Amino acid sequence: MAQELRSINLVAPAFKGINTEDSPLAQDPSFAEIADNAVIDKRGRIAARKGYDVITTNKTVLGTAALRAIREFRDNAGNSKIFSVGNNKIISGTTTLVDETPGSYTITADNWKMVDFNDSMYFFQRGYQPLVYSNASGAVETLSSVSGAAGVTTAMYGNEVIAAYGRLWTADFTNNKSTVYWSDLLIGHDWSGGTSGSIDISKVWPDGYDEIVALAAHNGMLIIFGQHSIVVYQGAEAPATMSLMDTVAGVGCVDRDTVQHTGTDVIFLSHTGLRSFGRTIQEKSMPISTLSRTITKDIIGLIQGETEFFRTIYSPEENFYLLTFVGQNTTFCFDVRGTLEDGSYRVTRWPGSVFTAYERLTDGTLYVGTTDGISEYKDYSDNGSSYRFKYFSPSLTFGDVSRLKILKKIKPTLVGANSATVFMKFAYDFGTSYRTTEFTVGNQQPAFFNVNEFGTNSSPLSEFTGGELTNQRSLNAVGSGTTVVVGLESDINGFALSLQEINLLALIGKTL
């Protein structure tokens, strides 16, 4: 009697991203156990991330240090200047980095927060007098030295600063963790005159005591993130009369640099995962509001193990929120185009990440900072070097976990991957010793109308394509087990790669 041949067709593998929380036997095969150096592309396929291209050619002032922050300054005339911080310096420029640190101003830490406000760039860090740059001065200077400066005292040397509702707002001071200061209207250097002021929320914390970590503004509200709670004031356009709107206990913010605006919401990292401000307020911190539910334990472990700092960015052009644990060289890429059935974002992982700073420019260009200076997130190599793309499925049972499977064929369909060597891997019964088969994608070039339109004897006629080339293979497989894991790896070095589908054919044997 012939054995039954059964097929599993993994259409758009990893369409739902990584899932390390649920049992591998109970997982939807649309999840992935591993999705490294990957994104979810616009067609819903797992694809290789872009790389970075270093544009800095002279980084003498940075030395061997890494950039800790990057910020674009745009004046009222639309002129742009890039500032960054690192090596205990205030730096400007992209190709050549220039030291802009004020003379006789000593810096021993690089945890600056920079904001662009009313034709000036402001720099805040706990325990340091704030700095300011404007085209009028042509240089970075201390805030107290600006003409008309008032109220610039050590009491307002905050670690957090935002520009919102026509003012600067600052908090998180060395000896005061419950007060928020705001500047006069449209005057970022006046902290004691006009409509400037402050508010002490020490008696408002829902759990009795907390410390301010971050601030955000959204829909006329001032959002104050504590370590373990959130306080929201409404009517922040007129802070002297703003009133308490809501509080949330049990959910706080890990770090000010994890807060990102998406236009319609505010995303931040809590001690239990990535969260949405809007949904947290609506649901009063119910677990469903967690945007990283599929990797909760991974996130918690990395938070607890982080010894350096966090960096994040939201890019509407790339449709992602990046969360980098700098001290552990790990970045999670959250696809923000929609959520899964449980309300979480689809997520992939970028191991070995060297990114230490991010900035999205007005034109949508994404800058990343490293020890090499400033780079652009673009193309498909890491400054000329390859990186490894990986996909591994959850354990596949072919509908019956108790019966033996004898894998016969693996049929991957790839898009792109020009000239790449691709390694298909498979293992049985949760084993970690993978069998490997490999193939090389040919040197394919897309053909476009009016480019090599007519062939020659040495260059035959090209078939017009849409610019994406598809490669299908049929590979033999051996071995047997009750469950099967299949994976794909390839070094990305100059060309995009997307995984369209993987078709698996297996003989279904006896019950074990």
JOBEL-V558389 format. One record per backbone hydrogen bond with DSSP energy under -0.5 kcal/mol. NH is the residue of the N-H (numbers start at 1). CO is the residue of the C=O. Records with the same first field share a line. If there is no record, write none. Layout:
BEGIN
NH->CO, CO
END
This chain:
BEGIN
4->508
6->4, 506
8->504
10->8, 502
11->9
12->500
13->10
14->29, 31
15->12
16->30
17->14
18->347
19->32
20->294
21->294
26->23
27->23
31->28
32->17
33->392
34->392
36->390
37->349
38->35, 349
39->47
41->39, 45
44->41
46->13, 499
47->39
48->497
49->37
51->378, 379
52->381
53->376
54->52
55->374
56->374
57->95
58->95
62->59
63->59, 60
65->62
67->370
68->85
69->85
70->358
71->83
73->71, 81
74->72
75->79
78->75
81->73
83->71, 81
84->91
85->69
86->89
89->86
91->84, 89
92->98
93->82
97->58, 95
98->92
100->90, 98
101->90
105->102
106->104
112->110
113->124
115->122
117->115, 120
120->117
121->133
122->115
123->131
124->113
127->157
128->125
131->123
132->141
133->121
134->139
135->119
138->134
141->132
143->130
145->142
146->143
149->146
150->189
153->151
156->153
157->154
158->156
159->171, 172
160->171
162->169
164->162, 167
167->164
169->162
170->181
171->160
173->176
176->173
180->199
181->170
182->197
183->168
184->187, 190
186->166
187->184
190->187
191->150, 189
196->193
197->182
199->180
201->178, 199
204->201
205->201
208->205
212->177
213->225
214->225
216->223
218->221
221->218
222->233
223->216, 221
224->222, 231
225->214, 223
226->224, 229
227->211
230->248
231->224
232->246
233->222
234->243
235->220
236->220
238->235
239->236
241->238
242->239
243->234
245->232
246->232
248->230
250->228
253->226
254->269
258->255
259->256
260->267
262->265
263->265
267->260
268->275
270->268, 273
273->270
275->268
276->289
277->266
280->276
281->277
282->278
283->279
284->280
285->280
286->283
289->286
290->287
291->274
292->274
293->290
295->292
296->293
299->295
300->296
301->297
302->298
303->299
304->300
305->301
306->302, 303
311->324
312->257
313->322
315->320
319->315
320->315
321->334
322->313
323->332
324->311
325->330
326->309, 324
328->325
329->326
330->325
331->350
332->323
333->348
334->321, 332
335->333, 346
336->319, 334
340->344
343->340
345->291
346->335, 338
348->333
349->35
350->331
351->349
352->329
353->329, 350
356->369
357->369
359->367
361->359, 365
364->361
367->359, 365
368->375
369->357
370->373
373->370
375->368
376->53
377->366
378->51, 376
381->378
382->385
383->52, 381
385->382
387->492
389->387, 490
390->36
391->488
392->34
393->486
396->484
400->397
403->400
404->510
405->481
406->507
407->405
408->505
409->505
410->475
411->503
412->410
413->501
414->471
415->498
416->469
417->496
419->442
420->417
422->420, 439
423->489
424->422, 437
425->487
426->435
427->485
429->483
431->428
434->432
435->426
437->424
439->422
441->420
444->442
451->448
456->459
462->452
465->447
471->414
473->412
475->410
477->408
481->405
484->396
485->427
487->425
488->391
489->423
490->389
491->421
492->387, 490
493->491
494->380
498->415
499->46
500->413, 498
501->413
502->10
503->411
504->8, 502
505->409
506->6
507->406
508->4
509->404, 507
512->402
END
